[in-house]
Amino acid sequence: MFKQPDSSPWGEVQYCDTLCPGVYLVSTAGHGGILVAKEITAFLSPAARRCGFRQGNYLCFEEDSQEDVALRELLDKKLWAVPDRVRDKAAFEENINRNIQEYNPAYWQSREQGRAKQEAARPAPARDTRSAR
């Protein structure tokens, strides 16, 4: 259904890795980022969509400051997993989070508020109401 892109906002694609259907990590001669097919953008939060920019049929996340937003969204929604080649997966995610906090604080704040709401909406675990004897 989806075809890997040949070009990007940063130039001709030299390397392309499919992160999940319709989501591509691309590199060009001088730059790169993540391209999300327009059909897939509905899976991203509104805050994440605001971090990207549209070009053609893609929502684009530039590698220096927006790419981590796309990766965080994919991880949170379990659409992508940290590759096995990454030895310290926790450090990898910590780096993503740190970069987002520095370069996209509004997104981070929105994400954390959403997570807090989800946590508050979870039903409390059932308590044993039997008397201890």
VENWO-V471721 format. One record per run of one state. SS is the DSSP state (A for helix, B for strand, O for the rest). FROM is the first residue (numbers start at 0). TO is the last residue. If there is no record, write none. Layout:
# VENWO-V471721
ss=SS from=FROM to=TO
ss=SS from=FROM to=TO
This chain:
# VENWO-V471721
ss=O from=0 to=5
ss=B from=6 to=7
ss=O from=8 to=9
ss=B from=10 to=11
ss=O from=12 to=13
ss=B from=14 to=19
ss=O from=20 to=21
ss=B from=22 to=26
ss=O from=27 to=30
ss=B from=31 to=36
ss=O from=37 to=39
ss=A from=40 to=42
ss=O from=43 to=44
ss=A from=45 to=50
ss=O from=51 to=51
ss=B from=52 to=54
ss=O from=55 to=56
ss=B from=57 to=61
ss=O from=62 to=65
ss=A from=66 to=75
ss=O from=76 to=87
ss=A from=88 to=102
ss=O from=103 to=103
ss=A from=104 to=120
ss=O from=121 to=132
